[in-house]
């Protein structure tokens, strides 16, 4: 992976705990741990951490005056080059905090996440989506991004659009945004055409969704024998991938791997990645992969469920796949609202056969074993079955061809007259 760093950024992560009613929107021990992992994923080094307990955020500087001075001292003592804040900051807040910290760059959680997306994007579509999300997020914050724009060596928060685009005036940036939107619109048309063709051809789809690093790519590899990149790090998979899976009853389903979700995902990301995320909304079923070994499991399930609801996936069949059971120190208990669920280890293959059985059961056009006696006069029916259905056994008898075959409901109704009990 290419890196723009001249030296590794030394980062202090910081936040304000407000004891908010909605825990997922507050700075907590768990969110700070996740922020530390994000910094590591971006290629920097966490050298310190600071959390202020404060019921109301300071409008101009986010932190209180005393805490800002304490943060400045910490930056000097730890030789920190950057502060990453566990929240979304305004442009003026960024500028005001940097004025106090002097030679330290300040970015927020969303900028960090978008930077990781910029590193991970490989396809033309992914790069367009990331740049669009970054520009739309940075546009209202340009007045507070002085230090980030002046970092000629690059680094966190400066990847993607590039320094020259960010230093241009707003009209130039808006022209770039409109150009990217136009490019994405063409991609969306092609993707919609592919969806329409899949539907016309009767191809069923299952979208794998879940919190980042839950093991989605490892699962798709285990199910289909493919080689999707599956390293143990956040947002390893950003570009959309799909692989074919043939079920035991001969039905084929396209398994689609989607980008991982995370708490407080930037709205600009959801908007820019609309065409990709719609693969989940248009899929026949959803396979929700959960890291059952994570202490944050319940919160992560809630984050994914909320985002799926926002994407219009309510009412769609969902299979809860509790992954990484090989890492559990005690028996797993609970189904957390999932009508269909299974415990697996995508790493060692445990539970995969059960998962395939559940996919067969939940997926539309379920097939059943039927015995048919088709007269020799209807040879076209036999040809149809050989081409499109799973023939379990075939025998020629005096009155015709005796078959045991896996049939979906539509084909069964067409050939019901030949059924033999």
N, C-alpha and C positions, 0 to 999 in steps of 0.2 A: 504493500500500500504506500503510495506516495504521501509525503508529509511536508507541510509548508513550514514547520517549526525550524527556526535557527537554534533555539534551545527550548527545553520543555518548560511550559508555564508552571509556576508554583502557585497553587490555588488555595485560597481560604474560602470555604463554603459557609454561607451565613443565611439566617432567616429570622422571621418574627413569629413566635407562637402566640396566637390570639385566643386560643381555646374556643375556636369556632365550632358551631353546632355540627356543621358538615365537616367531619374529620379529614376527608380526602382533599379538601381545599385549604387545609391548614398546614403549617410547618410542624412536623412531628419527628420523633426519633426515626420512624420508618422512612419518612420522606427525605430526611437528611442522609440516611444510609443510601437510599436510591440515588440521590443527587451525587454522592461520592462515587457511586458506580458509573454514573453518566460522565463525570469528569474523567474518570479512568478510561472509559470507552472512547472519549474524545482525544485521548493521548496526552493528558496533563497529569500533574501530581498534586494530590490533596495534602497540604502541609498543616492545615488548621481548620477548626470549626467553631462557629459562634452562633448562639441562638439567644434572642432577646424575648422575654416574656412581656407582652404588652397588649392590652385589650384593643387599642385603637392604633392603627398605623399612622406614622407621621406623614402628612400629605406631601411635603416637599422633599424629605430625605429618606422616607420609608422607616429608617431606624430613628430612635431618639438621639438627641445631641450627645449625651454621655456615652452611649453605646457606639456611636460613630467614632468618637475619639479613642475608645478602647480598641475598635477595629483598626484604626490607623496605627496604634502602637503595635498591635499584633502583626500587621503587615510589615512594619519595619523590623521587628524582632525576628520574624520568620522569613524575611527576604521574599515576601509574596509579590508576584507580578500581576495577579488577577484575583478579583473577588467574584464569586458566582452566587447570586442571590436565589434562594428557593422560592421564587414567586415571579409574577409578571410585573415589570417596572415600566413607568412612563419615561419618555425621553428626558424630561426635566429632573426626575429622580435620579436617573443615571448620571446626568451632568452634575447635579448637586453632590452626590456621593463621591464622584471622582474629584470634585473640587476640594473636598475635605481630605481624601486619601492621597491627593497629589499625583504621584507617579504610578498609580495602580489602575489597571483597566477594570471596569465593572460591566458584567453582563448578567442577564437574568436567566432563569431556568429554560424559558422557551427558546432563547437564542442559542443556548447550549444544545438543546434537542435538535433544533434545525441545523446546527453545525454538524452534528453526528449524521443526520440525514444526508447532508452534502457529501460527507465522506463515503457513505454507504451506497449512494445511487450509482448504478452502473449503466442502465439502459438510457436511451435518449428520452423516453417518457419520464423516467424517474428524475433525471437531471432537470427537466423542464418543470416538473411538479415542485421539486425542492427550491429551485430558484424563484419561482412564483411565490411560494409560501414565505421565503425569506424576504423578498422585496416588499410584499404586502405587510409583513410584520415590522420591517425596519422603517418603512416610509413615514409613519407618524412619529418615529423616534429619532429621526436624523439629527435634530438639534442637540441631542444628548449623546451622540456617538463619536465625539471628537477623537478620543484616544484610540478607539477601535479602528477608525478610518486612517489614523496616522501610523498604524503598525505595518510598516512596509514589509516586514518579514513574514506577515501572515499570522496564523494562529487561530485559536478558538474564536468564533464569532465573525471571522473575516473570510471564511471559505465560501465558495458558491458564486454569488454575483460578481465579486471582485471589487477592488478598491475604486477603480475608475467609475463604475456604475453608481456606487454609493455616494461618491463625491459630486455627481452631476446634480443638476437642479431637478425639482420634483416633476416638472413636465417631461423631462427626459426619462425619468424612472417610470412615470405613468405610461409613456409610449412603450417602454420595454414590457411593462405588465400587460398591456393590451396585446402586444405581439405574442407573449407567452400564452395568454388566454386563447388567442386564435390558434396557436399550434396545438394546445390541449384540446380545443374543440374538434379539430380534425382527428386527433387520436381517439377522442370519445366516440366520434361517429364510427370509426373503424371497430372500436371495441363493442359498440352496440350492434354493429353488423354481425360480428362474430357471435354475440349472444343470440341474436335472432336466428342465425344459421344453426347454432347448437340446438336451439329449441325446435326448429323445423326438422332437424335430423334426429330428434328424440334423445339427444345427449343430455344426461342428467349431471348435475354438478353438486359438489359438497365443498363449501368454503371452510378452511381451517382458520379459526380466529382465536385470539387469546392475548394475554398480557405478554409484553416483550420478554423473551428468554424463558418462556414456559415450555419450550421443546417442540414447537410447531414444525420446524423444518426437519428435526430428527424424526418426528412421527411420519411425515410425508415420505421420507426416505425409507423408513421401516415398512410402511404400507405398500409402497410401489417399487421398491428396489432402485430408487433414483439416487442422485448425488447432489441434492440441493445443499448449499453451504450451511452448515449447522454448528458453528463454533459457539462456545459457551460465553457469549457476551451480548449486551443489549443491542437491539436493532440490527442483528446480523443480516436478516433478510429485509430488504426494503423494496426491491423490484418484484413485481408480481410473477409467480411461477405456477405452473400447473402440470400435473402428471396423471396418467390414466391408471385406473384400478379396475380389474375384472373381478366381479364377485362370484361366489360359488354357484349362484343360479344363472350365470352367464351374462348378467347385466353389466354394462360398462358405466363407470362413473368417473367424471373428471374431478380430481382433487386439486383445489386451488389454494395455494399458500398465500396468506395476506400478511401485510406489515403488522408488527406487534403494537398493541395499545399500551398506553401509560397514563397515569393520573395527570390531570391538568394538561392534556394534549392541546397544543395551540390550535385555536379555531381555524387559523389560516392553513394549517396542515390538512384538516378535514376538508376544507373547501378546495384546496389545490389537488388533493388526492381523491376527489369525488369519483372519478371514473374508475379508479382502482378499488376503492372501498365499496362501490356499488356491486362488485362481484359478490360480496357477502349478502347484499340486499336482494339480489336476483338469483341466488343459489337455491337449489331444491331443499337442502338441509345445511345446518351449521354444525361444525365439529368444534366445540369450545374446549381448547386445551388449557389445563390448569396445572400449575406447579404445586402439587400437593405437599411438597416438602417446605414450602415457603411459609414463614410465620405470618406473612401478609396475605395469605391465600384468600380469605374472605373479602378483604378490601379489593384485591385484584379482580375477583369475580364481579364485584359491584361496579368497578370501573368499566370492565368490558361490557357488562349488561347495559349500563347507562349509554355507552357509545353505540352499541347495537340498536338500542331504542331510538337514538338520535338519527341513525342511518335508515330507519324505517324497517327494521328486521323483526318487529314485534309479531308474534303469532307464527313465526317460522319454526319448524321442527329443529330442536337443538339437542345434541348429544354432549353431555358433560363428560369430558375425558380427563380424569385425575391422573396426571403423569408423574413420573419420578417416585413411584411407590417404593422403588428399591432403596431410596434414600431416607425413608421414614424410620424413625426410632421407636414408634409405637403404632398399633393398629389404627387404620384410617376409619373414621366414623362420620357419617352424614352424607346427604345427597344435595344439600343446599339448593333445593327448589327444582332440581333437574328431574324431569319425568324419565328420561333415558340417561343412564350414566354407567361408567365403567372405570375400573382402576387399572392402570397400565404402567409399564416401563418401556417407553419407546427405545431406550438405550439397549435393553437386553431382550426385548420381544415379549415380555410378560403381558398377557391380557389382549394381545393384538387379534387373536382369533375371535375372542368375545366381541371386540369392537367391530370387526367385520360383520359378525352376525347381527349386531344392533344396526349397523348401516343398512344391511339387507332388509331388516324389518321396518326401519323408519323411512327409507327411500321410497318415493312413489313407484308405481308399476311393479309392485312386489310380485314375484313369480311363485308358482306352486307346482308340485309334481302331479302330472295328469297322465292317465293311460288312454291312448287313442287307437282306434282301429280305422284306418283310412283306406277306402276302397281304391283299387288300382285305377279306377276311372278318374280319380281326383289327384293325379300325380303332381299338380301344381301346389297343392297343400303340403305335400311331403317336401317338395323343393323349398317352399317357404320356411318350413320348420328347420331344415338343414342349414339354411342361410342365416336365420335370425334367432333361433332358440337353441337351448342346450338339450341335445339328445342324450338321454341316459342309457337307453337300450333300444334296439331296433330288430324286428323279426318279421320275416315274410311268411304269411299263412295263406290258406286257400282263399279267404275272402278279402285279403288286402294286406297292408303293412301295419303291424302292431308296434306301437311306439310308446315308450315312457319318456316324457318330455317336460321341461320346466317352461311354463307359460305365464305371461302376464294376463291381466283380466281381459284386455281388449282382444288379444289373440284367442284366449279361451272361449269367449263368447262367440267368436267367428267359427270356431271348430267344435263347439259344445255337442253338436249332433253326432260326433264321432266318439264321444267319451265312452269308455268302458270301465265300470266300477269293479 
